[in-house]
Amino acid sequence: MRLPSSPRAARVRAVLVSRLLPRRVRMRLTLLYGLMFVLSGAVLLTITYLLANRPNGFFLFSRASVPGGSTGFPADGGIHLYPDGMAPSTVDAFAEAQRQQAVRQHAAEMHDLLIESGIALAIMSVIAIGLGWLVAGRVLRPLRTMTSSIQRISARNVHERLAVEGPGDELKDLADTVDGLLGRLETALDSHKRFVANAAHELRTPLTVEHALLEESLIDRDATVDSFRSNFERLLVLSEQQARLLESLLTLSSSERGPDRREALDLGEVTDQVVLGWRAEAQRRGLRVEAVTGRADIWGDGALVERLVANLVDNALGYNVPGGWVRVFAGVEGGNAVVRVSNTGPTIPRDRVGRLLEPFQRLDRSSGDGHHGLGLSIVRSIAVAHGAALRAEARPGGGLVVEAAFPPRVADQPARHLGLHRPPPPPVPPAAVTQGPGARPGDRPGEREFGATESR
């Protein structure tokens, strides 16, 4: 039984191997090619030597016949070939001497063959190593080209690609994989730049207003207590809006990182609690809320899932029309736990639905209603982190339908659905948000109305 080696011994072996082996791949390939040639040449020479050194088992004897003699040879005076060990016992000394001479001559020839073959193998080994060096360089040339091209690519020219042409071999597959990675990196960088620009704009606008209010209070010599109070109230509103914006940014960041904890949740119960909390706001706005919920077990982070549903309801209430309605459904459909929120509202162009799932995107650029265009992007990030499929569509009569389909809860397997042992899947691109026929005003609250995630 072989005992496992200690970590120290393993480290020592790793250090020795790293020091003995060449660091350059070209040198390693050259040594590998040369070693393979030497071994194959040695095997070939050994086989040739054994075949050439194999005795043929025959000896040739020639003797003039003596009529009536008793030499034991045929009396025809010819030349005869006898198998080894079967020659007549009366072979004379001359024939034996000839046989011994032939054996010695064969041994000398085999020795010369062995020496000359060894010299030829040594010469060809040197030639093989040289050819191996050239072949290794030729094989690694595309890799050096790709390496130099990748080293030149930075954030300023991330649009460049390797664009390797040639047969569809492993090197072409590697180059195409790198090009795909660069494409995804370019998309991520562009999204990051837009996010930073939009965040800076959203933060700069209230700061500019705050500065103007403070400056007005300072330079107005006729300012009264009421004017100061009015300015301070406006400053307080701006401060609250900035606090909500920062909280949304933090939620977006944490949801993209994935859930830190997992627990058994009932999506229907979570939806009931969220709808109950928003009913007063709906009544204040003069909107009708209809909810149909059922048991739907999932694994997830309770705070993030609740935030997802709350953002959907908030979005449906905030972008509605007077006397409109909001319909919420939570339950099991098609084997998945589904939460779907639909609402009346302004008409949304078909090409704008996908953009509403991006950060800081809303139907109008005004943020005076307290929305910063982060609600639906937070919903999408939470859905992706939980492995949920998110879809959205614009209703023909105005408004939006958003649906998140969570994987069902499987006992003792929460990590499989939350992706805790693998990186979360990439965000759903806007192109994946499709349009559908939508629901009509007479539809029942729980009737399927194709949807997606997020608040605008």
N, C-alpha and C positions, 0 to 999 in steps of 0.2 A: 504493500500500500504506500502510495506516494504522499508524503505530507506536504501541505501547502507552504509555499515559501513565505518568508516574513516580508513585511513592507520594506524593510531596510535592504534585504537582498534584492528585491525587485528594483529598488531605486539604483542600487549599485550596477545591476545588469543594464538598466536603461542608460546610465551614464557611460558605461563601457561601450555599449552599442553606438551611442551618439558620437563618441570620440573616435571609434574605429572606422565607422562608415563615413564615406565622403559626404560633405554637405550639399554638393551640387548634384542635381538629378542627372545631368549629362554624364558625370563621372560614374555615377552608380549604374546607369544603363550601359556605359562602355565596359565596366568591369563585368556586368552580368552577361553581355554579349560575348566577351572574351572567355569567361569561364565556361559558358555553354559550348563554345567552339572547342576549347581544350578537352572537355569531357567527352563530347561526341567524337572528336578526332582520336582520343585515346581508346575509346570503345571500338572504333573502326579498325585501328591498327591492331588491337588485340585479336579481333575476329580474323583479320587477314593473316596474322602470324600463326594462329592456331590452325587455320585451313592449310597454309603453306607447309607447316611443320608436321602435318599428319602423314605417317608412313603409308606408302601405297601397298605394302605387303608383298611385293614381287622383286625377284632378283634375276638378273640375266646372266646366263652361263654359256660359254662357248668352248667346245672341246672336239678335237678330231677323233673320230671313232677308230677303234682298233678291232679289226674283225676277229671275232672269237675271243676277244679279251674279256676280262672280268672287272671292268672299271665301273660298271653300274650305269653308264650313260647309254643312250640309244646308239645304235650302230649305224645311224644315217649320216654322221659327221656334220649335222646342222647346228643351229643356234636355238636354244630352248629357254622358256620363261617359267620359272618355278615359283609357287607361292612361298612366302616366308615361313621357314620351319619345315618345309616339305622337300627341300633340295636333297639329293642323294647323299648318303653318309660318306661316300667316297670322294667328295669334292676335294680337290687337291689344294695345296697351300697357295698356289697362285690365284685360284678363284677366290679363296677366302681373303687373301690380301686385297684383291680387287673390291670385294664387298666392304671391307673395313675402310678402304680408301673412299669409297662412295659415301659411306656413313659420315666420315670426317668432313668430306667436302660439303655434304648437305648441312651439317652443323655449322660450318664456317659461313656458308651462304645465309643461313638463317640469322646468324649473329650479325653479319653485315647488313642484312635487311632490317634487323631491329635497330641498329645504330643509325642507319640512314633514315629510317622512318621517324625516329626520335628527333633527328636534326630537322627533317622536313616539317614535323609537327611544331617544333619551336619557331621555325621561320614563319609558318603560316599563322601561328598564334600571335606573333607581333603584327603581321598584316591584318589579322582579324580584329585586333584591338584598335588599330588605326581606322579600319573601316567601321568598326562599332562606334568610334568617336564621331565620325562623319555622319553615320546614320542617326545616332542619337541627337546630334545637332539639327539634322533635317526634321526629325520627328518633333523636336521641341520648338522649332522656329515659330509655328503658329501660336504656341503658348507665350513665347516672348513677345510676339506682336500684340497679342491680346493684353498681356500685362502692361506693356508700355502705353497702350491706348487707355486702359482703365486708370493708370496713374495720372494721365493728363486730364481726366474728367473730374470736375469739381462742381460746386453748387452753381457756378456761373455758366458752365457748359454741360449740365447734366442731360441736355437734350441730345447730345451726341450718342451714337451707337457703334458697336463693333462692326455690325453688318458683314459678317464673314460669309464668303461665298465658297461653294465647293460641294462635294458629296455629303450626304446626310450621315456623317460618321459621328463618333463620340465628341470630337473637337467642335464640330458644327453644332451639336446639341448643347455643349457647354457655352459656346458663344451666344446661341439663342437664349439660353437660360439667363446669362448675364444681361443681355439686352432687355429681357422681360423684367429683370430686377431693376434695371435702370429706369424703365418706364414706370414701374410702380413707385420708385423713389422720386421721380420727377413729379408724378401726380401728388404724392404726399407733400413734397416741398411746396408745390403751388397751392395746395390746400392750406398748408401752414402759413404761407405768406398772406393768403386772403384772410385767414382767421386772425392773424396778428393785426393786419390793416383794419379789419372790421372792429376788432376789440379796441384798438386805439381810437377809432372814430367814435365808438359808443361811449368810451370813457372821456374822450376829449370834449364832446359836446356838453355834458352836464358840468364839467369843470369850467368851461367857458362861461356858461350861464351863471354859475356860482360866483365866478370872479366879477362878472358884470353887476350882480346884485350887491355884492360887498362894496364894489367901487361906487355904485350909486348911493349906498347908505353913507359912505364917507364924504362924498363931494356935495351931497345935498344938504346945504346949510339950513334949509327950511324943513328938514325931515321931522316928522312927528312920531309919537309912540306908535300910532296905528300903522304908519308906513314901515317903521322898523319891524313891527309884528308881522305885517304882510310879507316883507322880504324874508324874514326868518321862517315863516311857514313854507314859503316856496323853497328855501334852502333845505328845510327838513324833508320836503317831498323829494327833492333831487338826491339827497343823501340816502333816503330809503330806496330809491330806484337804483343807485349805484350799489347799495348793499345787496339788493336782489340780483343785480347783474353779476357781482362777484360770487355770490352763492351759486348761481347757475353755472358759471365757469368752473367752479370747484366741483360741482356735481358732474358736469360733463367730463372733466378730467378723471374723476374717480370711476365713473361708469365705463369709460374707455379702458381703464386698467383692469376691469373685471371685478366681480364680487369678491370681497374679502372673507365672507362667511356664507354658509349655505344652511338652509333650514327648510322644513316641510311647510309649504304654504297652500292655502286654498284661494285660488285666484278670484273665485266668486265672492268670498268673504272680504278680501281686500277691496274689490270693486264696490261692494255694498258700503263699506266704511268711507271710501272716497266720495261716492255719490251723496251720502248722507251729509258729509261736511260741506258740499258745494250747493246743496239745495237752497239755502238761504240766499246765496249770491245769485242763483238762477231766478228766484222769486223777485229779488230786487231789480233784476234786469228785465223782468217780464217774460221769461223764457220757460217753456215746459220741458221737464226732464222725465223721460221714461226709461226705466231700467228693468231688464230681465236678466237674472243671474242664477247660476246653478253651481254645483260643486265641480271644481276643476283643480286637481292636485298637481302641484309642480314643486320643483326644487329651486330655490333662489334666495337672494338677499331681500329680506322683507322691506327694508327702507327704499331700495332701488326700485323694486316692483311697484310699491305704492307710489313712488315718484312718477313712474311711467304712466300709471293710470291717471294720476292727478294732472299731469301735463296734458294728457289727451282731453280730459274733461275741461280743463282751463282753456285749452285751445278752442274747443267747441263752443264754450260760453263767450269767450272774448271775441271771436270772429263769427258773429251771428247777426241776425236782423231782428228788429222789433216784432214780437209775437211769434218768434221762431221756436224751434224745438231741438232737443238733444236726446238722442237715443243711445243707450249703453247696453251692450250685451256681453255677458261673461259666462262661459260654459265650455263644454266639450264638443268639438266638431271635427269630424274626420280623424279621430284619435288624438287630436292635439287640444291643449287648453287654450282657448281663444278669448281675447278681450277685443271688442270692436266698438268704436265710438263714431257715430255719424251725426251730422248737424246740418241745419239750414244755414245759409250765409250768402255772402257775395259770390258771384260767379268767378271761378278760378280757371284761367286758361290751362289747356291741357299740358302745354310745355312748361308751366310753372310748378306743377305738382312735385316733380323730382327735386327742384331747387329749394322747395320749402323744407326739405329734410336736411339741408345744409345749415351750418351755423350762421346767424345774423341775416337770415333770409326771411322776408315777410312780404305781404302783398303790397304794402306801402312803406315808405322809408321813415315814416313818423313813428317815434317811440313814446309819444305822449301818453299812450294807454298803459304804459308800464311793461309792455312786451318788447323784448330785444331780439326776437327771432332765434332763441336758443331752445325753446320748448321741444320742438319736434326733433332737433338734432340730439337732444338728451334722450328722448324716447328711443331713437334709433341706436344710440350707443348702448343703452341699457338692454335693448332687445338683442343686439349682437353679442353682448357679454354673456347673456343667458342662453344663447343658441336659438333664439326665437326668430321666426320669419316675419318680416315687417313689410306691409304693403299699404299703399294709399292710392286713392282715386278721387277725382273731382266729380261731384254730383251734377247731373245735367241741369237741374233747377237752381244750382248754387249750393255752396257748402262743400264739405269734405267728408270722406269715409276713411277711417284709419283702423287697421287691424294688426294685432300682434298675436302670432300663434306659437305658444310655448310647447316644448316637448313634454309629454306626460311624465308624471313622477313614476320612477321605477324603484322599488324598495331596495335599499342598501346600495344604490348606484347614483348618488347625487353628483359625483364628480364627472360622470360621463356627459351629463346634460349641461353642466356649468363650464365644461372645458377646463377644469382646474389642473389637469395634467398635460395640457397642450395649450399653445397660444390661441387666443380667441380668433374666430374667423374674421376676415377683412370686412370693413363696413360695406353695407349694401350700396352699390353705386346708384346714382340717380336714374340710370337707364333701366334698372331693375324695377323701378316703381312704375307700374303699368296702369293704363286706363281701363275702365270697364263700364258696363252699362249703368251701374249705380242703382240706387233705390229710388222709388217714386214716393211722393208725399203720402200715399195711402198704405205704404208698407207697414207691417207689424213691427214692433220694437225689436223683436228677436230675429227678424228675417235677415237672411244673409245679404250684406251689402259690401262688396269687395272693399278692403281697406288696407291701411298702413299705420305708421306711427308718427307721433310728434305733434307739438303745438307750434303754431306759427308765431 
